[in-house]
Amino acid sequence: MAEDRDFPAIGVIEVRGLVDAATVVDAIFKAANVELLRSLRVGSGWIAAWYGGDLDPVNTATDAAYLALGDDRDARSCIFTLPSEAIRRFMDSPVSA
Protein backbone atom coordinates (compact mmCIF):
# COMPACT_ATOMS: atom_id res chain seq x y z
CA MET A 1 0.00 0.00 0.00
CA ALA A 2 1.03 3.61 -0.30
CA GLU A 3 0.85 5.13 3.18
CA ASP A 4 3.96 7.23 2.58
CA ARG A 5 2.60 8.90 -0.58
CA ASP A 6 1.32 12.44 -0.35
CA PHE A 7 -1.58 12.34 -2.81
CA PRO A 8 -3.34 15.61 -3.74
CA ALA A 9 -6.69 13.76 -3.61
CA ILE A 10 -8.02 10.69 -1.85
CA GLY A 11 -11.25 8.98 -2.77
CA VAL A 12 -13.22 6.46 -0.78
CA ILE A 13 -16.16 4.43 -1.95
CA GLU A 14 -18.26 2.01 0.08
CA VAL A 15 -20.44 -0.63 -1.48
CA ARG A 16 -22.58 -3.41 -0.11
CA GLY A 17 -21.35 -6.85 -1.08
CA LEU A 18 -18.23 -8.49 -2.40
CA VAL A 19 -19.40 -8.65 -6.03
CA ASP A 20 -20.15 -4.90 -6.08
CA ALA A 21 -16.78 -4.23 -4.43
CA ALA A 22 -14.97 -6.23 -7.12
CA THR A 23 -16.96 -4.44 -9.84
CA VAL A 24 -16.09 -1.04 -8.39
CA VAL A 25 -12.38 -1.74 -7.92
CA ASP A 26 -12.12 -3.13 -11.45
CA ALA A 27 -13.81 -0.02 -12.89
CA ILE A 28 -11.71 2.36 -10.80
CA PHE A 29 -8.38 1.00 -11.99
CA LYS A 30 -9.43 0.60 -15.61
CA ALA A 31 -10.69 4.19 -15.78
CA ALA A 32 -7.93 6.18 -14.12
CA ASN A 33 -4.35 6.25 -12.92
CA VAL A 34 -4.96 5.97 -9.18
CA GLU A 35 -3.34 3.86 -6.49
CA LEU A 36 -5.13 1.63 -4.00
CA LEU A 37 -4.39 2.86 -0.49
CA ARG A 38 -6.58 0.57 1.56
CA SER A 39 -9.54 -1.75 1.34
CA LEU A 40 -11.49 -3.11 4.25
CA ARG A 41 -14.70 -4.74 5.34
CA VAL A 42 -16.53 -2.11 7.31
CA GLY A 43 -19.30 -4.35 8.64
CA SER A 44 -22.87 -5.36 7.82
CA GLY A 45 -21.76 -6.32 4.32
CA TRP A 46 -20.18 -2.93 3.51
CA ILE A 47 -16.74 -2.86 1.91
CA ALA A 48 -14.67 0.30 1.45
CA ALA A 49 -11.86 1.08 -0.98
CA TRP A 50 -9.57 4.08 -0.51
CA TYR A 51 -7.59 5.27 -3.54
CA GLY A 52 -5.31 8.22 -4.19
CA GLY A 53 -3.92 10.28 -7.02
CA ASP A 54 -4.38 13.61 -8.71
CA LEU A 55 -7.84 15.16 -8.42
CA ASP A 56 -9.02 14.54 -12.00
CA PRO A 57 -8.16 10.81 -12.00
CA VAL A 58 -9.78 10.35 -8.56
CA ASN A 59 -12.96 12.04 -9.87
CA THR A 60 -12.86 9.91 -13.02
CA ALA A 61 -12.38 6.74 -10.98
CA THR A 62 -15.33 7.58 -8.72
CA ASP A 63 -17.59 8.32 -11.69
CA ALA A 64 -16.54 5.05 -13.35
CA ALA A 65 -17.38 3.13 -10.18
CA TYR A 66 -20.93 4.46 -10.16
CA LEU A 67 -21.35 3.78 -13.88
CA ALA A 68 -20.18 0.20 -13.41
CA LEU A 69 -22.74 -0.37 -10.65
CA GLY A 70 -25.62 0.94 -12.75
CA ASP A 71 -28.92 2.19 -11.38
CA ASP A 72 -29.32 -0.66 -8.91
CA ARG A 73 -26.56 0.46 -6.56
CA ASP A 74 -26.02 0.67 -2.87
CA ALA A 75 -22.92 2.85 -2.67
CA ARG A 76 -21.51 5.98 -1.06
CA SER A 77 -18.40 7.93 -1.88
CA CYS A 78 -16.36 10.91 -0.81
CA ILE A 79 -13.38 12.70 -2.31
CA PHE A 80 -10.91 14.59 -0.14
CA THR A 81 -8.97 17.28 -1.97
CA LEU A 82 -5.72 18.22 -0.29
CA PRO A 83 -6.47 15.77 2.54
CA SER A 84 -5.41 16.86 6.00
CA GLU A 85 -3.02 14.92 8.17
CA ALA A 86 -6.04 13.93 10.30
CA ILE A 87 -7.67 12.22 7.29
CA ARG A 88 -4.43 10.41 6.51
CA ARG A 89 -4.17 9.17 10.11
CA PHE A 90 -7.83 8.14 10.07
CA MET A 91 -7.27 6.20 6.86
CA ASP A 92 -4.36 4.32 8.44
CA SER A 93 -6.12 3.57 11.75
CA PRO A 94 -7.75 0.23 12.52
CA VAL A 95 -11.51 0.04 12.03
CA SER A 96 -13.75 -1.70 14.51
CA ALA A 97 -17.21 -2.49 13.21
C-alpha positions in Angstrom: 0.0 0.0 0.0 1.0 3.6 -0.3 0.9 5.1 3.2 4.0 7.2 2.6 2.6 8.9 -0.6 1.3 12.4 -0.3 -1.6 12.3 -2.8 -3.3 15.6 -3.7 -6.7 13.8 -3.6 -8.0 10.7 -1.8 -11.2 9.0 -2.8 -13.2 6.5 -0.8 -16.2 4.4 -2.0 -18.3 2.0 0.1 -20.4 -0.6 -1.5 -22.6 -3.4 -0.1 -21.4 -6.9 -1.1 -18.2 -8.5 -2.4 -19.4 -8.6 -6.0 -20.1 -4.9 -6.1 -16.8 -4.2 -4.4 -15.0 -6.2 -7.1 -17.0 -4.4 -9.8 -16.1 -1.0 -8.4 -12.4 -1.7 -7.9 -12.1 -3.1 -11.5 -13.8 0.0 -12.9 -11.7 2.4 -10.8 -8.4 1.0 -12.0 -9.4 0.6 -15.6 -10.7 4.2 -15.8 -7.9 6.2 -14.1 -4.3 6.2 -12.9 -5.0 6.0 -9.2 -3.3 3.9 -6.5 -5.1 1.6 -4.0 -4.4 2.9 -0.5 -6.6 0.6 1.6 -9.5 -1.8 1.3 -11.5 -3.1 4.3 -14.7 -4.7 5.3 -16.5 -2.1 7.3 -19.3 -4.3 8.6 -22.9 -5.4 7.8 -21.8 -6.3 4.3 -20.2 -2.9 3.5 -16.7 -2.9 1.9 -14.7 0.3 1.5 -11.9 1.1 -1.0 -9.6 4.1 -0.5 -7.6 5.3 -3.5 -5.3 8.2 -4.2 -3.9 10.3 -7.0 -4.4 13.6 -8.7 -7.8 15.2 -8.4 -9.0 14.5 -12.0 -8.2 10.8 -12.0 -9.8 10.4 -8.6 -13.0 12.0 -9.9 -12.9 9.9 -13.0 -12.4 6.7 -11.0 -15.3 7.6 -8.7 -17.6 8.3 -11.7 -16.5 5.1 -13.3 -17.4 3.1 -10.2 -20.9 4.5 -10.2 -21.4 3.8 -13.9 -20.2 0.2 -13.4 -22.7 -0.4 -10.7 -25.6 0.9 -12.7 -28.9 2.2 -11.4 -29.3 -0.7 -8.9 -26.6 0.5 -6.6 -26.0 0.7 -2.9 -22.9 2.8 -2.7 -21.5 6.0 -1.1 -18.4 7.9 -1.9 -16.4 10.9 -0.8 -13.4 12.7 -2.3 -10.9 14.6 -0.1 -9.0 17.3 -2.0 -5.7 18.2 -0.3 -6.5 15.8 2.5 -5.4 16.9 6.0 -3.0 14.9 8.2 -6.0 13.9 10.3 -7.7 12.2 7.3 -4.4 10.4 6.5 -4.2 9.2 10.1 -7.8 8.1 10.1 -7.3 6.2 6.9 -4.4 4.3 8.4 -6.1 3.6 11.7 -7.8 0.2 12.5 -11.5 0.0 12.0 -13.8 -1.7 14.5 -17.2 -2.5 13.2 
